[in-house]
Amino acid sequence: MSAARDSIPHEAQRTPPRSAAANLLANYTRYLRAVHDTELIRYRVTPAGTLTEQSAHHDPSRNELLTVRCSLARTAMWAAVGELQDLRRYLTPQPDLALLLTGKPDADLAAFLRHAAVTVIWPSDRYAFSRLEPNR
């Protein structure tokens, strides 16, 4: 496993979903700086035996590993939870998990994410974000 640490936002190949994710992440980053005086750290991980690099962001003030999804589709939530659980094992102490979404998930998806111990974060207006914490 190799891990690299750098600042955000990441300027990867820009497709519409990647641009939306980058914009959402940039807005959340500005919010964290202004309201909570903290910075996100971007981690890139290449698990041993793979060629695929995965990345996630870490909020050190909350010890929270965060990934972004611009889709509220159930399959996107499943993939995000698996990705977070996979990447969490590379960090010590192990962080809590968080998912940054474009909007509030419906009640059933919120229940799934709560059961998976994932905090859900979404924009509640232009300069604020809401959180739904899991039962820990």
N, C-alpha and C positions, 0 to 999 in steps of 0.2 A: 504494500500500500504506500502510495506517496500522497502527501497532502501539501497544498500550497495555500498561502493566505494572501489576499490582496484586498484593496478597497473596492467599493461598488460605486456606480453601477457598471456592469460588465457590458462591453460593446461587442457582442458576438454578432453573428450573421443575423440581420434583422428581418424576420418574417412578421406578419401582422400579430400573431399570438405572442411572439417574443417581444415585439415593441410594446404591446399592451402590458405584458408582465414587467418589462423594464420600467414603464411609466408608473405602474402601480407600486413597484418596489421603490422607485425614486421618491414618490409622494410619501410613502410610509417612512422612508429614511429621513426626509425633511421633517416629518412629524416627530420622529424620535429625537432628532437633534433639538428641535424647538421646545418640545414639551417635557422630554425626559432626559435631555442632555446626555445622550448616548449615541454611539455609532454602531452600525452593523458591520460585522466582519464576514467577508465572503471566503468560504473554504471550497477548494476544488480537490476532489478525491478520485484517485484511480485505483479501485480495488485490485489486489494481486490477481494475476491471470486474466485480466480484461484489458481491452484497449479503450473502453468507454470511460470518459471522465464524467463524474457527477459533481454537482455543486449545490451548496446550500449556504444560508446566511445564519450567523450566530449573533444574538443579542447578549453581550456579556453581562449587562446589568440585570437581566432576568435569567441568565443561563438557559436560553431558549434557542433551539435550532429551528430555523424557519425556511420554508420553501413557498413558492408562489404558484398559484393556478388561476388561470383566467377563465376556466370552465367550471361550472357547477355540476357537471355530469358525474354520475356515480363512479364511472370507471376512472375519471381524473382523480377523485378522492381516494379510491383504492390505491392507485399508483403513487399518489403523494404520501399516503401513510406508509406504504412499503419503502419508499425512497427515504423518508425520514428515519424509519426504524433501522434501515441498513446503514445510513450515514452516522447515526448516533453512536454506534459502537466504536467509532474512531476518535471520539472526544472524551476527555477525562477532566473533570467529573462529567458523568453523562448528563446531557441537558434535557430539559423538558422539550416537548415537540409543539410546533406551531405551524399553522397553515394560513397564509395570506391570500384571501379571495377577493374577487371583484364585487361581491355582494353577500348578503346574509344567506346562509344555506337554509333550505326548507327544514321542517321539524325532524323528518326522518334522517336526513344527512347529518344534521346537528347531533342527533342521538348517536349515530354511528361514530362520529368524530369524538364525542364525549366518551363513549365506550372505549375507543382506541387511545384515550388519554392525550388527545391533540387539542390544543387551544386554537380556536378559529378567530381570525382577525379580518375585518372588512372596513372599507371606508363608510363612515356614517354621514359625512358631508365633505365638502372640499378640503377642509383642514383638520379633520378629526377621524379617528378610527375607533371602532367598537370591538370588544373582545367577548368571546364566550368560552369560559374556562371549563375544563373537564372536572369531574369529581375525582380528586386525588386522595 
